[in-house]
Amino acid sequence: MRRGNLAQISLVAERVTDPETGRHLSEGEGGLLGHVMVSRVELSGYPDRVLMALAPLAVLPQHQRHGIGKRLVISAVKRCRLLGAGAVVAAGHADFYTHLGFHPAGHYGLYCHHDDVPGSFVAFELLPDYLEGLGGEVQFPDTFSELGI
Ligand SMILES: CC(C)(COP(=O)(O)OP(=O)(O)OC[C@H]1O[C@@H](n2cnc3c(N)ncnc32)[C@H](O)[C@@H]1OP(=O)(O)O)[C@@H](O)C(=O)NCCC(=O)NCCS
């Protein structure tokens, strides 16, 4: 097992209240609305660079477009920063992530095996120029492949 096989952070969203209306966005009591997991990933050739991946991230379909995904990403990124990460990466809805300030990972010369859809792999620097001049393969924990994530 490579270093970083264990999830570092697992955050859930439940019973979120809309700050403007005070209305509970969930239908039921204590219902799970969304989840994000964060794991350490490795940048091939740069073992000292601390990168973390936000994945998987999901919000229940009936609760999407209410700001829950954004809140999960912001919380996860804050925790990554506290854990010493210099950059975070994610694979999935590139439009969603770029809307939140991420850049296509190719911009930094990064790629990964989860980049099935061109442009779906994205990155965000937590420290200025942390990815500048690097590039290479971002290796996710083996668990991701084993689970087909
Ligand atoms: C992608 C996903 C997590 C977004 O969660 P969400 O709660 O619906 O997103 P939010 O409501 O927090 O959206 C935050 C902002 O992103 C925008 N946005 C949401 N989904 C978007 C998309 N697919 N494309 C572009 N922008 C998007 C919203 O309009 C919102 O913009 P605003 O802040 O200007 O109002 C959710 O659609 C989902 O769970 N999808 C299925 C699983 C998945 O694909 N996960 C990602 C890969 S792991």
The ligand as an ORCA input file, in Angstrom:
! r2SCAN-3c Opt
* xyz 0 1
  C     -21.153     18.410     -8.701
  C     -22.001     18.524     -7.447
  C     -21.217     17.986     -6.258
  C     -22.353     20.001     -7.204
  O     -23.022     20.107     -5.954
  P     -24.183     21.189     -5.738
  O     -24.564     21.186     -4.314
  O     -25.272     20.959     -6.724
  O     -23.442     22.539     -6.142
  P     -23.696     23.985     -5.504
  O     -25.157     24.221     -5.427
  O     -22.930     24.107     -4.248
  O     -23.064     24.913     -6.614
  C     -22.063     25.876     -6.312
  C     -21.885     26.738     -7.535
  O     -21.480     25.910     -8.641
  C     -22.429     25.985     -9.691
  N     -22.581     24.637    -10.232
  C     -23.124     23.556     -9.643
  N     -23.042     22.482    -10.435
  C     -22.440     22.889    -11.558
  C     -22.065     22.241    -12.774
  N     -22.305     20.939    -13.000
  N     -21.463     22.993    -13.720
  C     -21.198     24.297    -13.527
  N     -21.527     24.982    -12.390
  C     -22.132     24.271    -11.424
  C     -23.718     26.479     -9.060
  O     -24.511     27.164     -9.971
  C     -23.197     27.386     -7.962
  O     -22.869     28.656     -8.511
  P     -23.002     29.999     -7.614
  O     -22.136     29.811     -6.412
  O     -22.509     31.078     -8.530
  O     -24.448     30.109     -7.251
  C     -23.343     17.756     -7.608
  O     -23.944     18.156     -8.826
  C     -23.202     16.239     -7.633
  O     -23.211     15.602     -6.569
  N     -23.071     15.641     -8.825
  C     -22.997     14.195     -8.941
  C     -21.695     13.640     -8.402
  C     -20.496     14.286     -9.048
  O     -20.472     14.413    -10.263
  N     -19.520     14.678     -8.215
  C     -18.304     15.362     -8.692
  C     -17.189     14.427     -9.001
  S     -16.541     13.537     -7.607
*
